[in-house]
Amino acid sequence: MQSVKDYHILNDVDAIMKNPFDQSDLQHLFYWKNYIDTVQWHLEDIVRDPQIEPVKGLELKRRIDRSNQERTDLVEKIDDYFLNLYATVQLLPSATINTESPAWAIDRLSILILKIFHMQEEVNRQDASDEHRNKCSVKLEVLQMQQLDLSCSIDELISDISSGRKEMKVYRQMKMYNDPSLNPVLYNLKGK
């Protein structure tokens, strides 16, 4: 995806990126979704530094939590797009539901694209051993096959939804740990 390439120009979790797509374009949501995933990927690397100062680590953990919520919110916006697009589709009597919505499948594809990008970096890494690069090359082939399979599955799911063979059904994530009214640690703070 373009956002992965754009991020790696500066390779900075604090860089401000401009979304090149118009806000009315579905690609705009895809770009932001993958950009959030890309930044979070690198935050996850940083927070695993065994020498990170605890306060900095906690700040990063909280930033990652906020990022996860933004990611979930964007996935739900993408699903809203598909819900609206297929709202008038007449379901066939034999219609079934899928284990995940189109947007959550796209979420998995976004992460897979990041895995491919970074595994390719490992394949090309000149300071790594031949053994390391060869192992990474085998892993890269599997990831690329998975990308093809997942992309085809997403296309098939969207086709099935548009023709009424699958019901466009979405369950919201309802993350409880970020909600001060649902997380007992947060709502019990009010009484202290």
N, C-alpha and C positions, 0 to 999 in steps of 0.2 A: 504494500500500500504506500501511497505517496507520503503519508504522514511519518512513516518509519524513516524513509529517506530524508525527509525534511528535518526531522529531529536530529539525525546523525550528522548533519552539516555542522551544527554547533556542539552537539553531544553534551547538552547542559540541561539538567532537570529544572532549572529556574528560567530558562529562555522563554520568551514570549513568542508564540507562533501565530501566524496569520492563516486562518482557514481560507484556502483559495476558492472554495465553492460558495455559491449563493445560498443564503439561508433557506430559501424555498426548495433547494435541491436535496434529495435524500443523501447524496454524497457528502453534503455538509455534516450531517450527523455521523456518517461512517468515518469521516476524517477525524472529527473530535473524539469519537469513541476509540479509534486506534491510537490517536495521539495520547490520550489518557493512559491507555495500556502501555504505550512505549515509555512514558515518563515513569509510570509505576514500576515497570520492569527494572529500570535503572535505580529507582529508590530502593527496591528490594535488594539489589546488589550492594548498594551503599550501606544499608542497615545491617548487613551481614559481616561487615568489617569487624573482626574480633577485637580491634583496638579502638573502636568507636567509643567516645565518651558517653556514659549512660544518659545524660540529659539530651544530648544530640540524638541518640538512638530513640529515646522516647518521643522526641519531636518528630522524627521521621516516621515512627510507627503511627502517630496520630495523623500525619499527613497522608500516609498510605490508607488509613481508615477513611479519611475524607475522600480520597481518590476512588476508593471502592464504592462509596456512596454515589459519587458523580458518575462512575461507570454504570452502576445499576440504573440510575436515573436516565442515562442516555439509552441504554438497552430498552428500557420501557418506552421511551419516546419513539424509538425505531419500531417497536411492536405496535405502538399507537398508529404509526403511519400505515402499517400493514392491516391493522384492524379497520381503519377508515377506508383503505383501498378496497378491501374485500367484504365490506359490510353488507352489500346487497347480493352476494353470491348465494345462490340456492344450493343447499346441501343435498347431495344424493342420499337416498335411503341407506346406502351402504357406507356412508362417510364415517371416517374414524378420526381420532385425534392423534397428535404426534406427542412424543415424549418431551419435546421442547418446542418453543415458539421459534419462528424464523430469526428473531433478533438474538435469542440466546445461542442459536447455532452460528450466527454471524459473530457473536462474541467469541466463541471457540475458534472460529476462523481467524479472527484478529490476533488472538494469542498465538495461534499456529504460525502466522506470518512472522511474528516476532521471533519465535523459536527458529524458524528457517533462516531469518536474517542473521541471528547470532550464531547459529551452527555453521553457516557459511563463513562467518568471520573466523571461527575456530579451524575450519578446513584450510583457510588461507593464512593462518597464523604462522609466521616465519620463525618465531622463537619457541614453537612447540615441537615435540618429537614427531618423527614420521608415524610412529605408532598412534600417537594422539590424533594426528590429522587423519589417519586412515580410519580410526574408530569413528571420528566425527563425520567423515564422508559417508560411512554406512548409515549412521543415524540421520544424516541429511537426506539421503535417498528415501528413507522411511517417512520422514516428515513431509517430503514433497509428494509422495504417494498419498499420504493422509490428506494433504491439502487438496489434491485432485478429487479424492473420494468425498471429502466434506463439501467441496464446492458443488460437485454434482448432486449430492444429497440435498443441499440447500435449494438448488435450482428445481429439483424434483418436488421438494416440499412446497415451494411457492407455486409451482405449476398445479400441484394437487389441490392446494387451497383455492387457487383461482378458478378451478374447474368443479369445485364442490366435492372432490374426493376426500379432502381432509377439512376438518373444522378448524377455523382460526380461533384458537382458544388460548387465552393468556392468563397466567397466574402471577400476580405481583409478588415481589420478593419479601416485602414486609420485614425488612431487616430490623431486628429489635434492639440490637446493641447501640445503634446511633440515636434511638428515640428516647429522650429523657422521660417520657411517660411510660415506657415499657422496660427500660433497663433498671433493675432494682438498685444498682450501685448509684445511678444518677438520681432516681427519684427519692432515694433515702437520704441523699445529701440535703434535701430541702428541710428535713426535720432536724438537722444538726445545727 
